[in-house]
Amino acid sequence: MNNRIDMKGIGKSFFATRALDNVDFSSVAGEVHALVGLNGAGKSTLMKVLGGVIQRDQGVIELNGQPIEIAAPVDATKHGVAMIHQEYSLINELTVADNIFLGRELFIGGTPFLNKREMARRVRAQLDRFGLDLDPASPVRDLNSGEKQIVEIIRALMSDSWLIVMDEPTSALSEEDKERLFGFIRRMKAEGVAIIYISHHMPEIFGIAEQVTVMRDGKIVLSERTSNTTEAAVIKTMTGTELDDFVKPVKTISDDVLLDVRGLTHAHAYQDVSFDLRRGEILVLTGLRGCGAPELAKAIFGLTSGYEGTISYRGTTLRPGRGPAAAVRDGMGMVTENRDKNGIMAALSVRDNIALPFLEKATRGGLINAAKVEAVVAKAIRETSTKTSSPDQEIRFLSGGNKQKICFSRWLDEDLELLILLEPTRGIDVHAKADIYRIIEELATRGVGVLILSYEIDEVIMLADRVITLYQGRSVASYSHPDFDKDKMLADMAGANLPAAAHA
Amino acid sequence: MTSTVTVNPTAAKAAISGLTLRYLVLAGLIVLASVGFSLANENFYSLVNIGILLRSIAVLFLVSMGMTFVMLTGGIDLSVGSNVAFAGGVGVITLTTTGSAPLGFLTAILAGMAIGTINGIFIGRLKLSAFMVTLATFALARGLALVIYDATSINVSDPTFLWLGGTSWGNIPVVIPFVFCVFVALSVLLYRTPFGRNVYAAGANFNTAFVLGRRPERSVVWIYALSGALAGLSAIVTVGRVSSGQPWSGLYLEFDAITAVILGGTSLFGGRGRLLGTILGVLLYGIIINGLVLTGTNPYLQSLIKGMILLGVVLLDSWTQRGKAA
């Protein structure tokens, strides 16, 4: 069976905004169709129409040439269309097999007892079919993000879905999990599954997709076989402008050591890590997920205690677990890896979100000087080119990239000396990324020491003055700009270049 | 129809006008309820009755303002009603043993603050559920009040102690301008000081507030202490109003305060709300309850109506907040 879905002349308006304008989009069994565009281009709206979450105003959807009606998500499921969301819809307390059979369990012939063995057998058969190494009996709680995503896809496939829509599937995955996902996608193609793949990552798209479609302002601006186009052409149509190749200039950095970490050890997280960071330097820690870098960064910010070794900052040794309030007072700032969990305050205005760390400095006689706060906030918004209608706007209405810029803009005060960034560009579009890279460079030029954790190797190479690779909590090697060897770094991260001491 | 209608109001404007709209609706309902009850009972609109009404809800104003701070952090304080009885007991006993009214005021406020601080430490520092902790102190403070009073009321005749709750200037009870002063002071605290911003931060996202070095765990302790101190202040007003200290005073006060605060637009989920809304919420709620009394509604039905009002406003809050989450 060679299924295909064709969406023809799809139109959708929200009040005065034309979200989709006469869009044609097809997906064919056995192919990956990449859908790209900046935030707000209409990708999500188009997929919501396909998934029955919202209703189109114009156009038809055809399954193998026959018009079909998709009025609700249940209709999409009936026709074999499955959406894999970024937020996992799995139940942590249940096993892989239980989750996959949730709602349509198998019973032991006519009794009300579950046939666990048969369910596990069928799940295993599917996993084997796609060459995946997962235990159907392990609780979902123990799986990492990549494995959870695989379980979601397997569940969809076992409910007779033939079209899988994946929205930014690699945004939370390590390099290792990405490779496994791509392998899985290739196997699915061979098995006749159709995939719609929403992503910003050009190498991924050109690695696995047959067809690429670019949307801009609710319209299709390019739809080509990947073999007939190039990464540069796709980026150009996506933004309407060509991005310059950014080459980091070589600069001299002071000898003024801001942060000195010696022999830092914390059971199960990191072992015997030493490095220093000078004023104006951008130091990037990189590795695979689980390399221990986020835990290290949190220890420096005073969030954890119970480590051995010393952290010296501005020449004095820090007390373990002294708390973020002391860190902020001493001129440290941190942008956390999870914006929504501990980065923003969704219910509050942009102004409150930016101004919080500054409040004491804008206070006279116990009262906040509103004019001063306003000036700081206006400057922060301008310097980060954050797009917001006004400082009164609640932050939750902003796009991911703009939220992330707000998380940066709070720290742009002249008292900042050390900025710690955990995955600074996770899940944001290419323009917001460019702004964030610019801000980081400007801060370093001003003399701020910047400590970054990043899992994206291209970002690491583009930003860093110095790179330290980590593997399972141990530092493997150190590289200085411009002597970066990407292949060797990747090998370090994968554990291929362990220092002799680690084997002992 | 002019052609200058602006379409696509930005989300920020929508949020502000949403709040303003809510206050306008509340003000409209206050007018409507007043007119309705004055038609049903000509006494409702008399200056005397307005004085009585305002005096009867003075305590609710004070407690609800404290409750607003608490609910802005996403918490709840069930102990305020019992705390009014306990703090009143401490104040009255101090007054009768020392004969000093200022000392009585001070100990009443400190006693209320003590219960609040206990709440705050368990909730803010030890991260226990606000509902469970204040449910415990709700019983605890009432028990202490019964012990202090030995379960009977104590008459108070000291004019200084009774002044705040009992005196009127013409038809205006002294306590009304006092409540207004407290409102102004708390507004300055909430909108113009770093502490006030920390209240919103702790409620909107405790984890973020922590990482930003705002010490939300410390803010929470002070917020519950503030709620307790206002309960202590309310105790002084309560004693003044009835010229005696009673172990069962403040009964169901937490219920009325929570209803009024939610009615005034403060979100149950924290981070959203203003003191002005609480003032309007208390006024509307007070007018409805007072009106029910004046129109001679069966007291059993009054409780039923209160319950229905709370269910209604909670439902409304959940609807409006769900809309915002999208």
Chai-1 contact restraints between the chains, C-beta under 6 A:
chainA,res_idxA,chainB,res_idxB,connection_type,confidence,min_distance_angstrom,max_distance_angstrom,comment,restraint_id
A,A16,B,V7,contact,1.0,0.0,6.0,A-B,restraint_1
A,A16,B,N8,contact,1.0,0.0,6.0,A-B,restraint_2
A,P324,B,V211,contact,1.0,0.0,6.0,A-B,restraint_3
A,P324,B,G213,contact,1.0,0.0,6.0,A-B,restraint_4
A,A325,B,G213,contact,1.0,0.0,6.0,A-B,restraint_5
A,A325,B,R215,contact,1.0,0.0,6.0,A-B,restraint_6
A,V328,B,G213,contact,1.0,0.0,6.0,A-B,restraint_7
A,T336,B,V211,contact,1.0,0.0,6.0,A-B,restraint_8
A,N342,B,N207,contact,1.0,0.0,6.0,A-B,restraint_9
A,N342,B,T208,contact,1.0,0.0,6.0,A-B,restraint_10
A,N342,B,V211,contact,1.0,0.0,6.0,A-B,restraint_11
A,M345,B,A201,contact,1.0,0.0,6.0,A-B,restraint_12
A,M345,B,A204,contact,1.0,0.0,6.0,A-B,restraint_13
A,M345,B,N205,contact,1.0,0.0,6.0,A-B,restraint_14
A,M345,B,T208,contact,1.0,0.0,6.0,A-B,restraint_15
A,A347,B,A204,contact,1.0,0.0,6.0,A-B,restraint_16
A,A347,B,G271,contact,1.0,0.0,6.0,A-B,restraint_17
A,A347,B,R272,contact,1.0,0.0,6.0,A-B,restraint_18
A,L348,B,Y200,contact,1.0,0.0,6.0,A-B,restraint_19
A,L348,B,A204,contact,1.0,0.0,6.0,A-B,restraint_20
A,L356,B,A201,contact,1.0,0.0,6.0,A-B,restraint_21
A,L356,B,L212,contact,1.0,0.0,6.0,A-B,restraint_22
A,L356,B,R214,contact,1.0,0.0,6.0,A-B,restraint_23
A,P357,B,L212,contact,1.0,0.0,6.0,A-B,restraint_24
A,L359,B,P194,contact,1.0,0.0,6.0,A-B,restraint_25
A,L359,B,R197,contact,1.0,0.0,6.0,A-B,restraint_26
A,E360,B,P194,contact,1.0,0.0,6.0,A-B,restraint_27
A,T363,B,P194,contact,1.0,0.0,6.0,A-B,restraint_28
A,G366,B,T193,contact,1.0,0.0,6.0,A-B,restraint_29
A,L367,B,R192,contact,1.0,0.0,6.0,A-B,restraint_30
A,I368,B,R192,contact,1.0,0.0,6.0,A-B,restraint_31
A,S389,B,T10,contact,1.0,0.0,6.0,A-B,restraint_32
A,S389,B,A12,contact,1.0,0.0,6.0,A-B,restraint_33
A,S390,B,A12,contact,1.0,0.0,6.0,A-B,restraint_34
A,D392,B,A12,contact,1.0,0.0,6.0,A-B,restraint_35
A,Q393,B,A11,contact,1.0,0.0,6.0,A-B,restraint_36
A,Q393,B,A12,contact,1.0,0.0,6.0,A-B,restraint_37
A,E394,B,A15,contact,1.0,0.0,6.0,A-B,restraint_38
A,F397,B,A11,contact,1.0,0.0,6.0,A-B,restraint_39
